[in-house]
Every structure is written in C-alpha cells, then in structure tokens.
Amino acid sequence: MRTYQIFSDSSCDLPDNLLEEHQIKLIPFYVSFDQENYFKENIDISKEEFYETLTSKKIYANTSLPSVQDYIAMFRPTLKEGKDILCLCLTQKFSGSYQSALKAKHILEEQYPHALISIIDSIQATGGQGVLLMQIAAMKNAGLTLEEVTHKANLLKSTARIMFTVNTLEYLTKGRRIGKVISLARDMLDLKPLIQLKEAELIPYSNIRGRKKSLDKVLDMVKEYFDDTEESPADYLFCIANATTLEDAHYLEMKLETYLDRKLTLPIFQIGVTIGTYTGPGAIGICFVKRYECI
C-alpha cells in the first residue's frame, strides 16, 4: 500500500500540537483589513494579532482563499516523494478553497499519473472540520487505505455538527454569511444568537439573553440533538471551539464533560482567521462527529 499525506486548508483550526502529532500539513487562507494587504493565516498573522486588530481598531476583515498555485506548491513535494494525498477543505458554501484544490489535483494528475489525490469537501468549518480531520488521522493510523479513508470520511462528514453562539450577528452580516440566520436578527440589548452548522448550512436555533445562559443553551442544543436522534454520545468525538473567551471555553468544557461523563480527549480549538472573520470575537461552540468505528 502506498503511503499518503494528510492536508487541510487552515479553516480546520487544528491546534499546533495535533498538527505535529499527526504530521498534517495546512494550506493557509489569507486575511486583509484593507483589501490591499493580505496575510497568510498562522504564518503572517497569529490568531491573537487578528482578534486584537479587530477589537482595537474596530474594523472588519476580508478573507481570500488559497489559490490553485498554493495547493500545487504544497502538494508537489509530497508527490515527488512518491506519496499519495488526502486533502480536507472548508465547505464549498463558504469558500472556493475546495475548487482550488480540485483544479490543483487535475493539473498534478497529468504530471503524476500514478498518484492518487483525494479532495474532500468537509461540509463543515473550524472545529467541525477539525474533528473530522482527527477521524481521518485516526483511520490512517489504524492502517486504512486512502480509498477506505475517503469513503468513510464522506460518510462521517454528514454526522458532524457545531452548536454555537456569537456575541453579535454583525460579523456574519458584514461577511454576507448570514443566510437563514437572519431570522435571529433582533436589535435587543444583550441578546445572544444560537446557531447550528449542519451540512454546510447555518441553521438558526434561538436567541437568549446573557452570555452565561447562552453557554448553557449551547449544551442544551447538544443534548437535544442526541435525544432527537436517539444516538449515543459515546459514539462521537467532541471538542470545544472558542475565539477569545478561554474562561468561557473551560466552563463549557466542564459542563460538556459532566454531561458525557468523560474527559474530552481533544484540547480547546481556537477559532482562527478564516472563520473568525465571520463570527467575530466571543464566538464559542461545541463540535462533534461520529467516530469512524461506529459507521
């Protein structure tokens, strides 16, 4: 069996220690605050610098997807080593990153006709994409072939969810990502929108007054999901994704671990530049996906 390298675009928000542990390579998105100067996510600008700029200068950012050439430049060295490629991308509904990767695949397949290049639309983002990526890494570590991992990943991705809240809808509105969530827009003091990311759709859930209540309600959304589906949370991998409020993330982590009756095996993910541009400071949620052994 030929060995293969796992790639993802940077919207997966995987912590550095997990990238290193599983030898996953990232293709970065770009961000700009003036639509002239663009910075590579996690390379030219850190998450902390990004959020500091948003809050201190009170401005909005724009993102730009990795180009076809970006993907080619990242993929080619792996192909030269005789390895195949699996790449997980941000949902097509949010970005053209998947299409860039596909175009790179078609170009490189002409140059490396014996190579296998698998490009997967995660239909997710941030921690939802990240937990799916962790299952892909687990399958590779278990010895599954590239074809087997691709097949199972495409089954698993429909089980991934993010239940989350944002401090304000203004970033989603400015980024034109509000979609069905417009039904939550209300000009009311301290009202926190609750949203689900399901199969590439932002699904409105409700509004609730107050930050702490919104965190508790995020957990209630998870409980309702498993009550409605009658599935077991034991069959799922979970993580907390958080933008700028680490104390709240630890609170939500504690509440989730109590509900699951187990410790989370993944660290808290920090929502990065790509998704943070649209969710803003204060976004926080619970992400989960079914374990590959349970499909």
Secondary structure, 3 states (H helix, E strand, C coil): CCCEEEEEEHHHCCCHHHHHHHCCEEECCEEECCCCCEEEECCCECHHHHHHHHHHHCCCCEEECCCHHHHHHHHHHHHHCCCEEEEEECCCCCCCHHHHHHHHHHHHHHHCCCCCEEEEECCCCHHHHHHHHHHHHHHHHCCCCHHHHHHHHHHHHHHCEEEEECCCCHHHHHCCCCHHHHHHCCCCCCEEEEEEEECCEEEEEEEEECHHHHHHHHHHHHHHHHHHHCCCHHHEEEEEEECCCHHHHHHHHHHHHHHHCCCCCCCCEECCHHHHHHHCCCCEEEEEEECHHHC
